[in-house]
């Protein structure tokens, strides 16, 4: 009897058949069936009833299953104990990242390559989504850690965070726009954007939430003409005269031909933030704790 045969038995019962179990185990179905039959031959009793549309455990199979699961759990505990003593991390950790979250301030690929080099047995899954959905995923335990633009004014219960980027929002406009008069202007009151077509990140992002809160306090709704998930795309739209891009300062770029100018939004001033967020109870696994520690060492806290 081998542990892998017990793992195969449990998978077939949980999946209700050999086809789905083989896909889950990344095995060919004939090989999986042969291993189960070998186990049944060794034990001298059929463990699975194959006569119906789905595969179910026999009476003997049902009696065996708790012991099979206990044996697999014990084997996993042995591996984890050894890993803890040797410093080797196994398992999977999920990092959420809002699209365009850090611009040039954080090289995600370089960070993950370095982290993988330090923990080669650890699988890191990277997922991109809106900040709003990632906040919900953190609270639901679907992701471990996230870099996101907070949509809240006050920290939601159940989350802890550290601000890593905190910059003003600006209005990026094409050269020749009336907002640039008088010459040398560096700021624009939010109220002057009331009737202008705006170009912004989608709802569910921190920048969009900050814009909508500011406009609501100023007594109007923003007229968003175009949306895109990338600040660089927003800047390109603005440079073509399609509207005024609302962007974190520093993300607007020069635009095609250098024809894009930035005015800091004031009265009230709006800010874009990126935070490193995780559950208030702390990361659930040693792998997630290691990733969080490395991120906190890599990403400096915002001075603001």
Secondary structure, DSSP 8 states (H G I E B T S, - for coil): --HHHHHHHHHHHHHTSHHHHHHHHT--HHHHHHHHHHHHHHHTS--EE-SSSS-EE-HHHHHHHHHHHHHHHHHHHHHHHHHHHHT---EEEEEEEETTSSTTS--HHHHHHHHHHH-TTEEEEEEEE-HHHHHHHHHHTS-SEEEE----SS--TTEEEEEEEEEEEEEEEETT-GGGTTTT--EEEGGGGTTS-EEE--TTSHHHHHHHHHHHHHTS---EEEE-S-HHHHHHHHHTTS-EEEEETTSS---GGG-EEEEEEETTT-EEEEEEEEETT--SSHHHHHHHHHHHHHS-----
